[in-house]
Amino acid sequence: MKNTRFDKKKEVVKDEFDSKLLDLARVTKVTGGGKTMRFRAVMVVGNKKGKVGIGVSKGLDVSQAIEKATKVAKKDLKEIPISEGTIPFEVEGKFGPSHIILKPQRKGKGLVSGGTVRVICSLAGIENISSKSISRTKNKLNNARATMRALSKLK
């Protein structure tokens, strides 16, 4: 009699989503007993076919924060309409002090954007786009959320 429990081969399931660490910050909470230190991770997850999401989470160490943020980002995926490698029309998004404008570009121009907008658009699968950050803030989390608000206006 053959024992099938040990004969099964373990298959590694490949995840369809690519993920990128956008920001990693060390945060401390000061209480009467002292300081507690944690790490905050901001992850962007996308499948390069029109789905993208961002996730923010804290953990006691870096790997735990990244793992939790990736899980949160996969739950918060948004569908983005892409036509001929770009967005259908110009949109703008605002979150807190961040103000982002996204403009469609003709084929061959590439990703003319910097920082967080470039990461989010590349993971979404947008190949030709131009962006402008009007605000003065350099906060990556606020810029990412403003970009996601702009992209969610596309329907």
N, CA, C and O atoms as a GROMACS GRO file, in nm:
protein
  620
    1MET      N    1   0.084  -0.118   0.000
    1MET     CA    2   0.000   0.000   0.000
    1MET      C    3   0.089   0.124   0.000
    1MET      O    4   0.182   0.136   0.080
    2LYS      N    5   0.057   0.215  -0.091
    2LYS     CA    6   0.140   0.333  -0.110
    2LYS      C    7   0.085   0.449  -0.027
    2LYS      O    8  -0.036   0.474  -0.026
    3ASN      N    9   0.174   0.518   0.040
    3ASN     CA   10   0.133   0.633   0.118
    3ASN      C   11   0.143   0.757   0.030
    3ASN      O   12   0.254   0.800  -0.004
    4THR      N   13   0.030   0.815  -0.008
    4THR     CA   14   0.030   0.928  -0.102
    4THR      C   15   0.061   1.060  -0.035
    4THR      O   16   0.088   1.160  -0.102
    5ARG      N   17   0.057   1.062   0.095
    5ARG     CA   18   0.081   1.188   0.165
    5ARG      C   19   0.223   1.239   0.140
    5ARG      O   20   0.243   1.360   0.131
    6PHE      N   21   0.319   1.152   0.127
    6PHE     CA   22   0.458   1.193   0.109
    6PHE      C   23   0.499   1.196  -0.037
    6PHE      O   24   0.608   1.244  -0.069
    7ASP      N   25   0.414   1.147  -0.127
    7ASP     CA   26   0.449   1.142  -0.268
    7ASP      C   27   0.411   1.268  -0.344
    7ASP      O   28   0.456   1.287  -0.458
    8LYS      N   29   0.331   1.353  -0.285
    8LYS     CA   30   0.288   1.475  -0.354
    8LYS      C   31   0.403   1.574  -0.363
    8LYS      O   32   0.475   1.597  -0.265
    9LYS      N   33   0.418   1.632  -0.481
    9LYS     CA   34   0.521   1.734  -0.500
    9LYS      C   35   0.464   1.870  -0.458
    9LYS      O   36   0.348   1.901  -0.483
   10LYS      N   37   0.549   1.947  -0.396
   10LYS     CA   38   0.507   2.081  -0.356
   10LYS      C   39   0.523   2.174  -0.475
   10LYS      O   40   0.631   2.186  -0.532
   11GLU      N   41   0.414   2.241  -0.510
   11GLU     CA   42   0.417   2.336  -0.620
   11GLU      C   43   0.424   2.477  -0.564
   11GLU      O   44   0.352   2.513  -0.470
   12VAL      N   45   0.512   2.556  -0.621
   12VAL     CA   46   0.525   2.694  -0.579
   12VAL      C   47   0.431   2.778  -0.665
   12VAL      O   48   0.442   2.778  -0.788
   13VAL      N   49   0.338   2.849  -0.600
   13VAL     CA   50   0.242   2.930  -0.672
   13VAL      C   51   0.304   3.068  -0.696
   13VAL      O   52   0.345   3.135  -0.602
   14LYS      N   53   0.310   3.108  -0.823
   14LYS     CA   54   0.367   3.238  -0.859
   14LYS      C   55   0.260   3.344  -0.843
   14LYS      O   56   0.149   3.330  -0.895
   15ASP      N   57   0.293   3.450  -0.772
   15ASP     CA   58   0.200   3.560  -0.751
   15ASP      C   59   0.190   3.643  -0.879
   15ASP      O   60   0.292   3.673  -0.941
   16GLU      N   61   0.067   3.679  -0.918
   16GLU     CA   62   0.049   3.755  -1.041
   16GLU      C   63   0.081   3.903  -1.023
   16GLU      O   64   0.092   3.976  -1.122
   17PHE      N   65   0.097   3.948  -0.900
   17PHE     CA   66   0.120   4.090  -0.874
   17PHE      C   67   0.267   4.117  -0.845
   17PHE      O   68   0.334   4.040  -0.778
   18ASP      N   69   0.315   4.231  -0.898
   18ASP     CA   70   0.448   4.281  -0.865
   18ASP      C   71   0.430   4.383  -0.753
   18ASP      O   72   0.331   4.455  -0.749
   19SER      N   73   0.528   4.388  -0.662
   19SER     CA   74   0.517   4.484  -0.552
   19SER      C   75   0.647   4.563  -0.541
   19SER      O   76   0.755   4.514  -0.574
   20LYS      N   77   0.633   4.686  -0.495
   20LYS     CA   78   0.748   4.774  -0.480
   20LYS      C   79   0.733   4.851  -0.350
   20LYS      O   80   0.625   4.902  -0.318
   21LEU      N   81   0.842   4.860  -0.276
   21LEU     CA   82   0.844   4.937  -0.152
   21LEU      C   83   0.856   5.085  -0.187
   21LEU      O   84   0.953   5.126  -0.250
   22LEU      N   85   0.758   5.163  -0.146
   22LEU     CA   86   0.757   5.305  -0.178
   22LEU      C   87   0.824   5.387  -0.069
   22LEU      O   88   0.899   5.480  -0.099
   23ASP      N   89   0.798   5.352   0.056
   23ASP     CA   90   0.853   5.431   0.166
   23ASP      C   91   0.865   5.342   0.289
   23ASP      O   92   0.779   5.257   0.315
   24LEU      N   93   0.970   5.363   0.364
   24LEU     CA   94   0.991   5.292   0.490
   24LEU      C   95   1.033   5.395   0.593
   24LEU      O   96   1.134   5.464   0.576
   25ALA      N   97   0.956   5.406   0.701
   25ALA     CA   98   0.984   5.507   0.803
   25ALA      C   99   0.989   5.443   0.940
   25ALA      O  100   0.915   5.349   0.970
   26ARG      N  101   1.077   5.495   1.022
   26ARG     CA  102   1.085   5.450   1.160
   26ARG      C  103   1.001   5.546   1.244
   26ARG      O  104   1.027   5.666   1.246
   27VAL      N  105   0.901   5.491   1.312
   27VAL     CA  106   0.811   5.575   1.391
   27VAL      C  107   0.823   5.534   1.538
   27VAL      O  108   0.838   5.417   1.569
   28THR      N  109   0.815   5.633   1.626
   28THR     CA  110   0.824   5.605   1.770
   28THR      C  111   0.702   5.661   1.840
   28THR      O  112   0.648   5.765   1.802
   29LYS      N  113   0.660   5.591   1.943
   29LYS     CA  114   0.550   5.635   2.027
   29LYS      C  115   0.607   5.654   2.167
   29LYS      O  116   0.662   5.561   2.226
   30VAL      N  117   0.594   5.774   2.220
   30VAL     CA  118   0.649   5.803   2.351
   30VAL      C  119   0.537   5.794   2.454
   30VAL      O  120   0.436   5.863   2.444
   31THR      N  121   0.556   5.707   2.552
   31THR     CA  122   0.460   5.690   2.660
   31THR      C  123   0.530   5.716   2.793
   31THR      O  124   0.649   5.748   2.795
   32GLY      N  125   0.458   5.700   2.900
   32GLY     CA  126   0.518   5.720   3.032
   32GLY      C  127   0.625   5.616   3.062
   32GLY      O  128   0.720   5.644   3.135
   33GLY      N  129   0.611   5.498   3.005
   33GLY     CA  130   0.708   5.390   3.028
   33GLY      C  131   0.829   5.398   2.939
   33GLY      O  132   0.923   5.321   2.958
   34GLY      N  133   0.830   5.487   2.843
   34GLY     CA  134   0.944   5.499   2.751
   34GLY      C  135   0.898   5.507   2.607
   34GLY      O  136   0.783   5.538   2.578
   35LYS      N  137   0.991   5.478   2.517
   35LYS     CA  138   0.962   5.488   2.374
   35LYS      C  139   0.944   5.348   2.316
   35LYS      O  140   1.018   5.255   2.349
   36THR      N  141   0.844   5.333   2.228
   36THR     CA  142   0.829   5.208   2.152
   36THR      C  143   0.853   5.242   2.005
   36THR      O  144   0.790   5.332   1.949
   37MET      N  145   0.944   5.167   1.944
   37MET     CA  146   0.981   5.194   1.805
   37MET      C  147   0.918   5.090   1.714
   37MET      O  148   0.919   4.971   1.743
   38ARG      N  149   0.863   5.138   1.602
   38ARG     CA  150   0.805   5.052   1.499
   38ARG      C  151   0.848   5.101   1.363
   38ARG      O  152   0.911   5.206   1.350
   39PHE      N  153   0.814   5.023   1.261
   39PHE     CA  154   0.844   5.061   1.123
   39PHE      C  155   0.714   5.070   1.045
   39PHE      O  156   0.627   4.984   1.057
   40ARG      N  157   0.702   5.176   0.964
   40ARG     CA  158   0.585   5.194   0.878
   40ARG      C  159   0.629   5.174   0.733
   40ARG      O  160   0.721   5.240   0.686
   41ALA      N  161   0.562   5.083   0.664
   41ALA     CA  162   0.594   5.053   0.525
   41ALA      C  163   0.478   5.094   0.436
   41ALA      O  164   0.361   5.074   0.470
   42VAL      N  165   0.512   5.153   0.320
   42VAL     CA  166   0.414   5.187   0.218
   42VAL      C  167   0.449   5.104   0.095
   42VAL      O  168   0.556   5.121   0.037
   43MET      N  169   0.358   5.014   0.056
   43MET     CA  170   0.382   4.925  -0.058
   43MET      C  171   0.284   4.956  -0.171
   43MET      O  172   0.169   4.992  -0.147
   44VAL      N  173   0.333   4.941  -0.295
   44VAL     CA  174   0.249   4.952  -0.414
   44VAL      C  175   0.248   4.816  -0.481
   44VAL      O  176   0.353   4.756  -0.503
   45VAL      N  177   0.128   4.767  -0.513
   45VAL     CA  178   0.111   4.636  -0.575
   45VAL      C  179   0.034   4.654  -0.704
   45VAL      O  180  -0.067   4.725  -0.707
   46GLY      N  181   0.081   4.591  -0.813
   46GLY     CA  182   0.011   4.599  -0.941
   46GLY      C  183   0.042   4.480  -1.029
   46GLY      O  184   0.142   4.411  -1.010
   47ASN      N  185  -0.047   4.456  -1.127
   47ASN     CA  186  -0.025   4.343  -1.216
   47ASN      C  187   0.015   4.387  -1.358
   47ASN      O  188   0.025   4.302  -1.447
   48LYS      N  189   0.038   4.515  -1.380
   48LYS     CA  190   0.077   4.573  -1.509
   48LYS      C  191  -0.026   4.550  -1.618
   48LYS      O  192   0.006   4.553  -1.737
   49LYS      N  193  -0.151   4.525  -1.576
   49LYS     CA  194  -0.260   4.507  -1.672
   49LYS      C  195  -0.380   4.594  -1.633
   49LYS      O  196  -0.491   4.569  -1.681
   50GLY      N  197  -0.359   4.693  -1.549
   50GLY     CA  198  -0.468   4.782  -1.513
   50GLY      C  199  -0.513   4.776  -1.369
   50GLY      O  200  -0.603   4.850  -1.330
   51LYS      N  201  -0.454   4.690  -1.288
   51LYS     CA  202  -0.490   4.683  -1.146
   51LYS      C  203  -0.373   4.729  -1.061
   51LYS      O  204  -0.260   4.684  -1.080
   52VAL      N  205  -0.401   4.820  -0.967
   52VAL     CA  206  -0.297   4.872  -0.880
   52VAL      C  207  -0.359   4.910  -0.745
   52VAL      O  208  -0.476   4.949  -0.738
   53GLY      N  209  -0.279   4.898  -0.639
   53GLY     CA  210  -0.326   4.934  -0.506
   53GLY      C  211  -0.209   4.972  -0.417
   53GLY      O  212  -0.097   4.928  -0.439
   54ILE      N  213  -0.237   5.054  -0.315
   54ILE     CA  214  -0.134   5.090  -0.219
   54ILE      C  215  -0.177   5.043  -0.081
   54ILE      O  216  -0.296   5.038  -0.049
   55GLY      N  217  -0.079   5.007   0.000
   55GLY     CA  218  -0.106   4.960   0.135
   55GLY      C  219  -0.008   5.019   0.233
   55GLY      O  220   0.111   5.032   0.203
   56VAL      N  221  -0.056   5.054   0.350
   56VAL     CA  222   0.026   5.111   0.456
   56VAL      C  223   0.005   5.028   0.582
   56VAL      O  224  -0.108   4.998   0.619
   57SER      N  225   0.115   4.990   0.646
   57SER     CA  226   0.103   4.914   0.769
   57SER      C  227   0.227   4.932   0.854
   57SER      O  228   0.334   4.969   0.804
   58LYS      N  229   0.212   4.905   0.984
   58LYS     CA  230   0.323   4.914   1.077
   58LYS      C  231   0.355   4.776   1.132
   58LYS      O  232   0.268   4.690   1.141
   59GLY      N  233   0.480   4.758   1.170
   59GLY     CA  234   0.522   4.632   1.230
   59GLY      C  235   0.640   4.653   1.322
   59GLY      O  236   0.703   4.759   1.320
   60LEU      N  237   0.669   4.553   1.404
   60LEU     CA  238   0.780   4.563   1.498
   60LEU      C  239   0.915   4.559   1.429
   60LEU      O  240   1.011   4.618   1.477
   61ASP      N  241   0.923   4.489   1.315
   61ASP     CA  242   1.046   4.491   1.236
   61ASP      C  243   1.009   4.518   1.090
   61ASP      O  244   0.892   4.519   1.053
   62VAL      N  245   1.111   4.540   1.007
   62VAL     CA  246   1.092   4.584   0.869
   62VAL      C  247   1.016   4.478   0.788
   62VAL      O  248   0.923   4.511   0.715
   63SER      N  249   1.055   4.351   0.801
   63SER     CA  250   0.992   4.247   0.720
   63SER      C  251   0.844   4.229   0.755
   63SER      O  252   0.762   4.204   0.666
   64GLN      N  253   0.810   4.242   0.882
   64GLN     CA  254   0.671   4.230   0.923
   64GLN      C  255   0.588   4.345   0.867
   64GLN      O  256   0.475   4.325   0.822
   65ALA      N  257   0.643   4.466   0.870
   65ALA     CA  258   0.572   4.583   0.817
   65ALA      C  259   0.549   4.571   0.667
   65ALA      O  260   0.442   4.605   0.617
   66ILE      N  261   0.651   4.522   0.595
   66ILE     CA  262   0.640   4.506   0.450
   66ILE      C  263   0.536   4.400   0.415
   66ILE      O  264   0.455   4.418   0.324
   67GLU      N  265   0.538   4.290   0.487
   67GLU     CA  266   0.443   4.181   0.462
   67GLU      C  267   0.299   4.225   0.486
   67GLU      O  268   0.211   4.196   0.406
   68LYS      N  269   0.277   4.297   0.597
   68LYS     CA  270   0.143   4.344   0.629
   68LYS      C  271   0.094   4.449   0.528
   68LYS      O  272  -0.022   4.448   0.489
   69ALA      N  273   0.185   4.539   0.486
   69ALA     CA  274   0.147   4.642   0.390
   69ALA      C  275   0.114   4.582   0.254
   69ALA      O  276   0.025   4.630   0.185
   70THR      N  277   0.186   4.476   0.214
   70THR     CA  278   0.158   4.408   0.088
   70THR      C  279   0.020   4.344   0.092
   70THR      O  280  -0.055   4.348  -0.006
   71LYS      N  281  -0.014   4.284   0.205
   71LYS     CA  282  -0.145   4.221   0.220
   71LYS      C  283  -0.256   4.325   0.213
   71LYS      O  284  -0.360   4.300   0.152
   72VAL      N  285  -0.235   4.441   0.275
   72VAL     CA  286  -0.334   4.549   0.271
   72VAL      C  287  -0.349   4.602   0.129
   72VAL      O  288  -0.460   4.632   0.085
   73ALA      N  289  -0.237   4.615   0.056
   73ALA     CA  290  -0.241   4.667  -0.081
   73ALA      C  291  -0.316   4.573  -0.174
   73ALA      O  292  -0.386   4.619  -0.265
   74LYS      N  293  -0.303   4.443  -0.154
   74LYS     CA  294  -0.374   4.346  -0.239
   74LYS      C  295  -0.524   4.350  -0.216
   74LYS      O  296  -0.601   4.317  -0.306
   75LYS      N  297  -0.567   4.390  -0.097
   75LYS     CA  298  -0.710   4.403  -0.069
   75LYS      C  299  -0.767   4.532  -0.127
   75LYS      O  300  -0.888   4.541  -0.149
   76ASP      N  301  -0.681   4.631  -0.153
   76ASP     CA  302  -0.726   4.763  -0.196
   76ASP      C  303  -0.693   4.788  -0.344
   76ASP      O  304  -0.651   4.898  -0.379
   77LEU      N  305  -0.712   4.688  -0.429
   77LEU     CA  306  -0.680   4.703  -0.571
   77LEU      C  307  -0.789   4.783  -0.642
   77LEU      O  308  -0.908   4.766  -0.616
   78LYS      N  309  -0.745   4.869  -0.734
   78LYS     CA  310  -0.839   4.947  -0.814
   78LYS      C  311  -0.813   4.917  -0.961
   78LYS      O  312  -0.699   4.900  -1.003
   79GLU      N  313  -0.920   4.911  -1.038
   79GLU     CA  314  -0.913   4.885  -1.182
   79GLU      C  315  -0.898   5.019  -1.254
   79GLU      O  316  -0.976   5.112  -1.231
   80ILE      N  317  -0.797   5.029  -1.342
   80ILE     CA  318  -0.771   5.153  -1.413
   80ILE      C  319  -0.787   5.128  -1.563
   80ILE      O  320  -0.724   5.037  -1.617
   81PRO      N  321  -0.872   5.207  -1.631
   81PRO     CA  322  -0.887   5.188  -1.775
   81PRO      C  323  -0.765   5.242  -1.850
   81PRO      O  324  -0.728   5.358  -1.835
   82ILE      N  325  -0.704   5.157  -1.930
   82ILE     CA  326  -0.587   5.196  -2.009
   82ILE      C  327  -0.622   5.178  -2.155
   82ILE      O  328  -0.663   5.070  -2.197
   83SER      N  329  -0.607   5.285  -2.235
   83SER     CA  330  -0.634   5.276  -2.378
   83SER      C  331  -0.507   5.312  -2.454
   83SER      O  332  -0.456   5.423  -2.442
   84GLU      N  333  -0.456   5.218  -2.530
   84GLU     CA  334  -0.335   5.234  -2.612
   84GLU      C  335  -0.214   5.275  -2.527
   84GLU      O  336  -0.134   5.358  -2.569
   85GLY      N  337  -0.202   5.217  -2.410
   85GLY     CA  338  -0.086   5.241  -2.325
   85GLY      C  339  -0.089   5.368  -2.243
   85GLY      O  340   0.010   5.401  -2.176
   86THR      N  341  -0.200   5.443  -2.248
   86THR     CA  342  -0.209   5.566  -2.171
   86THR      C  343  -0.350   5.578  -2.110
   86THR      O  344  -0.435   5.492  -2.131
   87ILE      N  345  -0.371   5.685  -2.035
   87ILE     CA  346  -0.503   5.707  -1.975
   87ILE      C  347  -0.593   5.778  -2.076
   87ILE      O  348  -0.542   5.847  -2.165
   88PRO      N  349  -0.725   5.763  -2.065
   88PRO     CA  350  -0.815   5.822  -2.165
   88PRO      C  351  -0.818   5.975  -2.167
   88PRO      O  352  -0.830   6.035  -2.274
   89PHE      N  353  -0.808   6.039  -2.050
   89PHE     CA  354  -0.818   6.185  -2.045
   89PHE      C  355  -0.741   6.239  -1.925
   89PHE      O  356  -0.700   6.162  -1.838
   90GLU      N  357  -0.723   6.370  -1.920
   90GLU     CA  358  -0.649   6.435  -1.812
   90GLU      C  359  -0.730   6.435  -1.683
   90GLU      O  360  -0.849   6.466  -1.683
   91VAL      N  361  -0.663   6.400  -1.572
   91VAL     CA  362  -0.728   6.400  -1.442
   91VAL      C  363  -0.635   6.463  -1.338
   91VAL      O  364  -0.514   6.471  -1.358
   92GLU      N  365  -0.694   6.507  -1.230
   92GLU     CA  366  -0.612   6.555  -1.119
   92GLU      C  367  -0.668   6.502  -0.988
   92GLU      O  368  -0.788   6.483  -0.972
   93GLY      N  369  -0.576   6.479  -0.895
   93GLY     CA  370  -0.614   6.424  -0.766
   93GLY      C  371  -0.551   6.505  -0.654
   93GLY      O  372  -0.440   6.557  -0.667
   94LYS      N  373  -0.624   6.513  -0.543
   94LYS     CA  374  -0.576   6.589  -0.430
   94LYS      C  375  -0.595   6.505  -0.304
   94LYS      O  376  -0.700   6.444  -0.284
   95PHE      N  377  -0.493   6.502  -0.221
   95PHE     CA  378  -0.503   6.436  -0.091
   95PHE      C  379  -0.420   6.518   0.006
   95PHE      O  380  -0.297   6.523  -0.005
   96GLY      N  381  -0.486   6.581   0.101
   96GLY     CA  382  -0.414   6.667   0.195
   96GLY      C  383  -0.346   6.779   0.119
   96GLY      O  384  -0.410   6.847   0.038
   97PRO      N  385  -0.216   6.801   0.142
   97PRO     CA  386  -0.146   6.907   0.070
   97PRO      C  387  -0.099   6.866  -0.069
   97PRO      O  388  -0.055   6.952  -0.146
   98SER      N  389  -0.108   6.738  -0.103
   98SER     CA  390  -0.059   6.690  -0.232
   98SER      C  391  -0.160   6.715  -0.343
   98SER      O  392  -0.280   6.692  -0.326
   99HIS      N  393  -0.110   6.763  -0.457
   99HIS     CA  394  -0.194   6.790  -0.572
   99HIS      C  395  -0.120   6.740  -0.696
   99HIS      O  396  -0.012   6.790  -0.729
  100ILE      N  397  -0.177   6.639  -0.765
  100ILE     CA  398  -0.113   6.573  -0.878
  100ILE      C  399  -0.201   6.587  -1.001
  100ILE      O  400  -0.322   6.568  -0.994
  101ILE      N  401  -0.140   6.621  -1.115
  101ILE     CA  402  -0.211   6.625  -1.244
  101ILE      C  403  -0.151   6.517  -1.334
  101ILE      O  404  -0.029   6.509  -1.349
  102LEU      N  405  -0.237   6.433  -1.393
  102LEU     CA  406  -0.195   6.328  -1.484
  102LEU      C  407  -0.250   6.359  -1.623
  102LEU      O  408  -0.370   6.382  -1.639
  103LYS      N  409  -0.161   6.358  -1.723
  103LYS     CA  410  -0.202   6.388  -1.860
  103LYS      C  411  -0.166   6.270  -1.950
  103LYS      O  412  -0.058   6.212  -1.935
  104PRO      N  413  -0.254   6.236  -2.045
  104PRO     CA  414  -0.220   6.129  -2.140
  104PRO      C  415  -0.113   6.177  -2.238
  104PRO      O  416  -0.104   6.295  -2.270
  105GLN      N  417  -0.032   6.083  -2.286
  105GLN     CA  418   0.072   6.114  -2.383
  105GLN      C  419   0.056   6.024  -2.505
  105GLN      O  420  -0.004   5.917  -2.497
  106ARG      N  421   0.111   6.068  -2.618
  106ARG     CA  422   0.104   5.984  -2.736
  106ARG      C  423   0.207   5.871  -2.725
  106ARG      O  424   0.298   5.877  -2.643
  107LYS      N  425   0.190   5.771  -2.808
  107LYS     CA  426   0.272   5.652  -2.802
  107LYS      C  427   0.420   5.685  -2.826
  107LYS      O  428   0.454   5.760  -2.917
  108GLY      N  429   0.506   5.627  -2.742
  108GLY     CA  430   0.649   5.647  -2.756
  108GLY      C  431   0.710   5.752  -2.665
  108GLY      O  432   0.832   5.763  -2.657
  109LYS      N  433   0.628   5.828  -2.596
  109LYS     CA  434   0.680   5.933  -2.507
  109LYS      C  435   0.735   5.874  -2.377
  109LYS      O  436   0.834   5.924  -2.324
  110GLY      N  437   0.672   5.769  -2.324
  110GLY     CA  438   0.719   5.706  -2.201
  110GLY      C  439   0.659   5.769  -2.077
  110GLY      O  440   0.570   5.854  -2.084
  111LEU      N  441   0.711   5.726  -1.961
  111LEU     CA  442   0.664   5.777  -1.833
  111LEU      C  443   0.739   5.906  -1.800
  111LEU      O  444   0.852   5.902  -1.751
  112VAL      N  445   0.676   6.019  -1.825
  112VAL     CA  446   0.737   6.148  -1.793
  112VAL      C  447   0.681   6.191  -1.658
  112VAL      O  448   0.596   6.279  -1.649
  113SER      N  449   0.730   6.126  -1.553
  113SER     CA  450   0.687   6.158  -1.418
  113SER      C  451   0.796   6.111  -1.323
  113SER      O  452   0.883   6.032  -1.359
  114GLY      N  453   0.788   6.159  -1.202
  114GLY     CA  454   0.893   6.124  -1.107
  114GLY      C  455   0.838   6.067  -0.979
  114GLY      O  456   0.721   6.086  -0.944
  115GLY      N  457   0.924   5.996  -0.909
  115GLY     CA  458   0.892   5.948  -0.775
  115GLY      C  459   0.777   5.851  -0.768
  115GLY      O  460   0.775   5.750  -0.838
  116THR      N  461   0.682   5.884  -0.684
  116THR     CA  462   0.572   5.792  -0.655
  116THR      C  463   0.481   5.771  -0.775
  116THR      O  464   0.432   5.660  -0.796
  117VAL      N  465   0.459   5.875  -0.854
  117VAL     CA  466   0.370   5.864  -0.969
  117VAL      C  467   0.428   5.765  -1.071
  117VAL      O  468   0.353   5.688  -1.131
  118ARG      N  469   0.558   5.768  -1.090
  118ARG     CA  470   0.624   5.677  -1.184
  118ARG      C  471   0.608   5.532  -1.140
  118ARG      O  472   0.580   5.444  -1.222
  119VAL      N  473   0.627   5.506  -1.011
  119VAL     CA  474   0.615   5.370  -0.957
  119VAL      C  475   0.472   5.318  -0.973
  119VAL      O  476   0.452   5.206  -1.018
  120ILE      N  477   0.374   5.400  -0.936
  120ILE     CA  478   0.234   5.358  -0.943
  120ILE      C  479   0.192   5.333  -1.087
  120ILE      O  480   0.126   5.234  -1.116
  121CYS      N  481   0.229   5.424  -1.177
  121CYS     CA  482   0.190   5.409  -1.318
  121CYS      C  483   0.257   5.289  -1.384
  121CYS      O  484   0.195   5.220  -1.465
  122SER      N  485   0.383   5.264  -1.351
  122SER     CA  486   0.451   5.149  -1.412
  122SER      C  487   0.391   5.017  -1.362
  122SER      O  488   0.378   4.923  -1.440
  123LEU      N  489   0.354   5.009  -1.234
  123LEU     CA  490   0.292   4.887  -1.182
  123LEU      C  491   0.148   4.871  -1.230
  123LEU      O  492   0.095   4.760  -1.230
  124ALA      N  493   0.084   4.982  -1.269
  124ALA     CA  494  -0.051   4.974  -1.324
  124ALA      C  495  -0.049   4.930  -1.470
  124ALA      O  496  -0.149   4.880  -1.521
  125GLY      N  497   0.064   4.949  -1.537
  125GLY     CA  498   0.074   4.911  -1.677
  125GLY      C  499   0.061   5.028  -1.773
  125GLY      O  500   0.048   5.009  -1.894
  126ILE      N  501   0.063   5.149  -1.720
  126ILE     CA  502   0.055   5.269  -1.804
  126ILE      C  503   0.195   5.297  -1.858
  126ILE      O  504   0.289   5.314  -1.781
  127GLU      N  505   0.208   5.302  -1.991
  127GLU     CA  506   0.339   5.317  -2.053
  127GLU      C  507   0.370   5.461  -2.092
  127GLU      O  508   0.486   5.502  -2.087
  128ASN      N  509   0.268   5.538  -2.130
  128ASN     CA  510   0.289   5.675  -2.177
  128ASN      C  511   0.201   5.770  -2.096
  128ASN      O  512   0.079   5.771  -2.112
  129ILE      N  513   0.263   5.849  -2.012
  129ILE     CA  514   0.188   5.944  -1.929
  129ILE      C  515   0.280   6.057  -1.888
  129ILE      O  516   0.402   6.040  -1.877
  130SER      N  517   0.221   6.173  -1.864
  130SER     CA  518   0.294   6.288  -1.813
  130SER      C  519   0.226   6.332  -1.685
  130SER      O  520   0.103   6.335  -1.677
  131SER      N  521   0.307   6.367  -1.584
  131SER     CA  522   0.246   6.409  -1.457
  131SER      C  523   0.317   6.533  -1.405
  131SER      O  524   0.432   6.561  -1.438
  132LYS      N  525   0.243   6.606  -1.323
  132LYS     CA  526   0.298   6.726  -1.261
  132LYS      C  527   0.248   6.732  -1.118
  132LYS      O  528   0.128   6.722  -1.092
  133SER      N  529   0.341   6.750  -1.026
  133SER     CA  530   0.305   6.769  -0.886
  133SER      C  531   0.304   6.919  -0.859
  133SER      O  532   0.408   6.985  -0.866
  134ILE      N  533   0.187   6.973  -0.828
  134ILE     CA  534   0.174   7.117  -0.807
  134ILE      C  535   0.213   7.154  -0.665
  134ILE      O  536   0.263   7.264  -0.641
  135SER      N  537   0.192   7.064  -0.571
  135SER     CA  538   0.220   7.094  -0.431
  135SER      C  539   0.370   7.094  -0.402
  135SER      O  540   0.450   7.047  -0.483
  136ARG      N  541   0.406   7.145  -0.287
  136ARG     CA  542   0.546   7.152  -0.249
  136ARG      C  543   0.587   7.035  -0.162
  136ARG      O  544   0.705   7.019  -0.131
  137THR      N  545   0.491   6.953  -0.120
  137THR     CA  546   0.521   6.846  -0.028
  137THR      C  547   0.600   6.733  -0.094
  137THR      O  548   0.581   6.702  -0.211
  138LYS      N  549   0.688   6.673  -0.016
  138LYS     CA  550   0.768   6.561  -0.064
  138LYS      C  551   0.722   6.430   0.001
  138LYS      O  552   0.784   6.326  -0.017
  139ASN      N  553   0.611   6.436   0.076
  139ASN     CA  554   0.560   6.319   0.146
  139ASN      C  555   0.512   6.214   0.044
  139ASN      O  556   0.416   6.237  -0.030
  140LYS      N  557   0.580   6.100   0.042
  140LYS     CA  558   0.551   5.997  -0.058
  140LYS      C  559   0.414   5.935  -0.040
  140LYS      O  560   0.347   5.902  -0.138
  141LEU      N  561   0.371   5.919   0.084
  141LEU     CA  562   0.240   5.859   0.110
  141LEU      C  563   0.128   5.949   0.061
  141LEU      O  564   0.034   5.900  -0.002
  142ASN      N  565   0.135   6.078   0.089
  142ASN     CA  566   0.032   6.171   0.042
  142ASN      C  567   0.032   6.181  -0.110
  142ASN      O  568  -0.075   6.187  -0.170
  143ASN      N  569   0.150   6.182  -0.173
  143ASN     CA  570   0.158   6.186  -0.319
  143ASN      C  571   0.100   6.059  -0.380
  143ASN      O  572   0.033   6.065  -0.484
  144ALA      N  573   0.124   5.945  -0.317
  144ALA     CA  574   0.070   5.819  -0.368
  144ALA      C  575  -0.082   5.817  -0.357
  144ALA      O  576  -0.151   5.774  -0.449
  145ARG      N  577  -0.134   5.864  -0.246
  145ARG     CA  578  -0.280   5.867  -0.229
  145ARG      C  579  -0.346   5.967  -0.324
  145ARG      O  580  -0.456   5.941  -0.374
  146ALA      N  581  -0.280   6.080  -0.351
  146ALA     CA  582  -0.333   6.176  -0.448
  146ALA      C  583  -0.332   6.115  -0.588
  146ALA      O  584  -0.426   6.137  -0.665
  147THR      N  585  -0.228   6.040  -0.622
  147THR     CA  586  -0.221   5.973  -0.752
  147THR      C  587  -0.332   5.869  -0.766
  147THR      O  588  -0.396   5.859  -0.871
  148MET      N  589  -0.356   5.792  -0.659
  148MET     CA  590  -0.462   5.692  -0.664
  148MET      C  591  -0.600   5.757  -0.674
  148MET      O  592  -0.689   5.703  -0.740
  149ARG      N  593  -0.618   5.872  -0.611
  149ARG     CA  594  -0.745   5.943  -0.624
  149ARG      C  595  -0.766   5.990  -0.768
  149ARG      O  596  -0.876   5.982  -0.822
  150ALA      N  597  -0.658   6.039  -0.831
  150ALA     CA  598  -0.667   6.083  -0.970
  150ALA      C  599  -0.699   5.965  -1.061
  150ALA      O  600  -0.784   5.977  -1.150
  151LEU      N  601  -0.632   5.852  -1.040
  151LEU     CA  602  -0.655   5.735  -1.125
  151LEU      C  603  -0.794   5.676  -1.104
  151LEU      O  604  -0.851   5.618  -1.196
  152SER      N  605  -0.848   5.689  -0.982
  152SER     CA  606  -0.982   5.633  -0.955
  152SER      C  607  -1.092   5.719  -1.021
  152SER      O  608  -1.206   5.673  -1.033
  153LYS      N  609  -1.060   5.841  -1.062
  153LYS     CA  610  -1.158   5.924  -1.133
  153LYS      C  611  -1.176   5.878  -1.278
  153LYS      O  612  -1.273   5.917  -1.342
  154LEU      N  613  -1.084   5.797  -1.328
  154LEU     CA  614  -1.096   5.746  -1.464
  154LEU      C  615  -1.200   5.634  -1.467
  154LEU      O  616  -1.184   5.533  -1.399
  155LYS      N  617  -1.303   5.652  -1.543
  155LYS     CA  618  -1.406   5.549  -1.557
  155LYS      C  619  -1.448   5.536  -1.701
  155LYS      O  620  -1.534   5.454  -1.734
   0.00000   0.00000   0.00000
